[in-house]
Amino acid sequence: MTEQELMDILVKFYLNSDIPPSRINEHLYNLHLRVLNEIYKDREGLFILHSGERVERFDESKLRSSIELTSDSVPEHLSSGDIEQIVKITMSKINTCRIQMEQCHEKIVPARVIRHYVTEAMNELGFHSMAHAYQNTRKEELPKRFR
């Protein structure tokens, strides 16, 4: 099958579906996640879909590094203990998400979901200005299924 044939199928699908044109992008994004989950279904672990469409294995050390970078870029610096608390709460949220994903045989989580969990953790610990700085490094809406 060629890309043009696939495009023709998609156009016919959307013309005959109840999905309004304003929702096609969200539908295609969810379809994109489903396709990636099929591709990664036999691999071990959790994978992150970055906004640039790159997929990589989740790495807690990269989570910690991104929090440290944000801390270094704003006047309100976090101590190493503060960072560890944020990572601990975030990992708890990720593990809850992972359990739900495994029940659906999913392996791919958008990076914006992880970013949302980090922001929630910062807010829970009272680091509101840090959470604002961290959240504003990327302005992406959280997919509905992860809210």
C-alpha positions as CSV (number, residue, x, y, z in Angstrom):
1,M,0.0,0.0,0.0
2,T,1.3,3.4,-0.9
3,E,1.0,6.6,1.2
4,Q,-1.5,8.0,-1.3
5,E,-3.7,4.9,-0.9
6,L,-3.5,5.3,2.9
7,M,-4.4,9.0,2.5
8,D,-7.4,8.1,0.3
9,I,-8.6,5.6,3.0
10,L,-8.2,8.2,5.7
11,V,-10.1,10.9,3.8
12,K,-12.9,8.5,3.1
13,F,-13.0,7.5,6.7
14,Y,-13.3,11.1,7.9
15,L,-15.8,12.0,5.3
16,N,-18.0,9.1,6.5
17,S,-17.4,9.4,10.2
18,D,-19.0,11.5,12.9
19,I,-15.7,13.1,13.8
20,P,-15.9,16.8,13.1
21,P,-13.0,18.4,11.2
22,S,-12.0,20.3,14.3
23,R,-11.3,16.9,16.1
24,I,-9.3,15.2,13.3
25,N,-5.9,16.3,14.6
26,E,-6.6,14.9,18.0
27,H,-7.9,11.7,16.5
28,L,-4.8,11.3,14.3
29,Y,-2.6,12.0,17.3
30,N,-4.3,9.2,19.3
31,L,-4.0,7.0,16.2
32,H,-0.3,7.9,16.1
33,L,0.1,6.7,19.7
34,R,-1.8,3.5,19.0
35,V,0.5,2.7,16.0
36,L,3.6,3.4,18.1
37,N,2.3,1.2,20.9
38,E,1.9,-1.6,18.4
39,I,5.5,-1.1,17.2
40,Y,6.9,-1.1,20.7
41,K,4.5,-3.7,22.3
42,D,7.2,-6.4,22.6
43,R,9.9,-4.2,24.0
44,E,10.5,-4.0,27.7
45,G,9.9,-0.8,29.7
46,L,8.2,2.6,29.2
47,F,8.9,4.9,26.3
48,I,8.6,8.6,25.9
49,L,7.2,10.3,22.7
50,H,8.9,13.7,22.5
51,S,7.3,16.6,20.8
52,G,9.8,16.3,17.9
53,E,8.3,12.8,17.4
54,R,11.5,11.1,18.7
55,V,10.8,8.0,20.9
56,E,13.2,6.9,23.6
57,R,13.2,4.7,26.6
58,F,12.2,6.5,29.8
59,D,15.2,7.4,32.0
60,E,14.7,8.7,35.5
61,S,18.1,10.4,35.4
62,K,17.0,12.6,32.4
63,L,13.9,13.6,34.5
64,R,16.2,14.7,37.3
65,S,18.4,16.6,34.9
66,S,15.5,18.5,33.4
67,I,14.4,19.6,36.9
68,E,18.0,20.6,37.7
69,L,18.3,22.7,34.5
70,T,15.0,24.5,35.3
71,S,16.2,25.1,38.9
72,D,19.5,26.6,37.5
73,S,17.6,28.9,35.1
74,V,15.4,30.7,37.7
75,P,16.1,32.7,40.8
76,E,14.4,30.2,43.1
77,H,17.0,27.4,43.2
78,L,16.0,23.9,44.5
79,S,18.2,22.0,46.9
80,S,19.2,18.4,46.0
81,G,16.7,17.3,48.6
82,D,13.9,19.3,47.0
83,I,14.7,17.8,43.6
84,E,14.7,14.3,45.1
85,Q,11.2,14.9,46.6
86,I,10.0,16.2,43.2
87,V,11.4,13.1,41.5
88,K,9.9,10.8,44.1
89,I,6.4,12.2,43.7
90,T,6.7,12.3,39.9
91,M,7.9,8.7,39.8
92,S,4.9,7.7,41.9
93,K,2.6,9.4,39.3
94,I,4.5,7.8,36.5
95,N,4.2,4.4,38.1
96,T,0.4,4.8,38.5
97,C,0.2,5.8,34.9
98,R,2.4,2.9,33.9
99,I,0.1,0.4,35.7
100,Q,-2.9,1.8,33.8
101,M,-1.0,1.7,30.5
102,E,0.1,-1.9,31.0
103,Q,-3.5,-2.9,31.5
104,C,-4.1,-1.5,28.0
105,H,-0.9,-3.0,26.6
106,E,0.6,0.5,26.0
107,K,4.2,1.4,26.2
108,I,4.3,5.0,24.9
109,V,3.7,8.1,27.0
110,P,3.9,11.6,25.6
111,A,6.7,13.7,27.1
112,R,4.1,16.4,27.9
113,V,2.4,13.9,30.3
114,I,5.7,13.5,32.3
115,R,6.1,17.3,32.2
116,H,2.6,17.6,33.7
117,Y,3.4,15.2,36.5
118,V,6.6,17.1,37.3
119,T,4.6,20.4,37.4
120,E,2.0,18.8,39.7
121,A,4.7,17.5,42.0
122,M,6.3,21.0,42.2
123,N,3.0,22.6,43.0
124,E,2.2,19.9,45.7
125,L,5.5,20.8,47.4
126,G,4.8,24.5,47.2
127,F,7.3,25.4,44.5
128,H,4.8,27.3,42.4
129,S,7.2,29.7,40.6
130,M,9.4,26.8,39.8
131,A,6.4,24.8,38.5
132,H,5.4,27.8,36.3
133,A,9.0,28.1,34.9
134,Y,9.1,24.3,34.2
135,Q,5.7,24.3,32.6
136,N,6.4,27.3,30.4
137,T,9.5,25.7,28.9
138,R,7.0,23.8,26.7
139,K,3.4,24.9,26.0
140,E,1.7,21.7,25.0
141,E,-1.8,20.6,25.9
142,L,-2.1,17.4,27.8
143,P,-3.9,14.7,25.7
144,K,-7.4,14.0,27.2
145,R,-6.7,10.3,27.9
146,F,-3.9,11.3,30.3
147,R,-5.8,14.0,32.2
